[in-house]
Amino acid sequence: MPIYHRTKGLPGRNHQRGSGFARATGPGFRAVTPPLRRGRRRKRPRIVAFEGVERRAPGANLCGLSPLVPVNAHPPAIAVTRGIRVEATARMVPPATARTFLASNPEGSVALYTYRVRITNQGTAPARLLERHWIILDGDGDRRDVAGEGVIGQQPHLKPGETFVYDSYCHLATNWGTMEGTYTFTDDSGDRFKVAIPRFFLTPPEQPATAQA
């Protein structure tokens, strides 16, 4: 099966805290059949779409970090609003990996999490994501709101059956917290509507039980 690579790029954009940042990509696709090299495993591209159905944004490159969500993450939280399905999951960035970012953060953050959001249009009409609003709570109950246009510099337009996936980051002043919020979508007639982002947890991985002597 051919792999469809994006062929146009737009400059990346830094966003408010908690939203991460990444390089946006354009809408162009071209079919590429990668050559096979004997004795060498072919690396999978980071930005791919199979048959143009799923569009995956490039992972945010924060202090050299790459997306860390898929392995050992919590089960995704799921919400569906007007046919728009939102799945979100997160995991903690290992302290040794996050040390550089946390040391340079002026707000005294002690934990860094990466999260992945998968947005699927299960409805019958196209829709475009215009804005995001995140509500972030840390372990002390302190609230932080993050709002802005689109996600990681993009405002994806999803036709029925299409999926958009992106990764981003959130830092906390405590070891754990929660995230939830809303996306603002518009249909092709200009009607705006809110889509729920389900609450999901930012918690450290469970430590293995120590053997009793």
Secondary structure, 3 states (H helix, E strand, C coil): CCEEEECCECCCECCCCCCCCECCECCCEEEECCCCCCCCCCCCCCCCECCCCEEECCCCCCCCCCCCCCCCCCCCEEEEECCEEEEEEEEECCHHHHHHHHHHCCCCCCEEEEEEEEEEECCCCCEEEEEEEEEEEECCCCEEEEEEECECCECCEECCCCEEEEEEEEEECCCCEEEEEEEEEEECCCCEEEEEEEEEEECCCCCCCCCCC
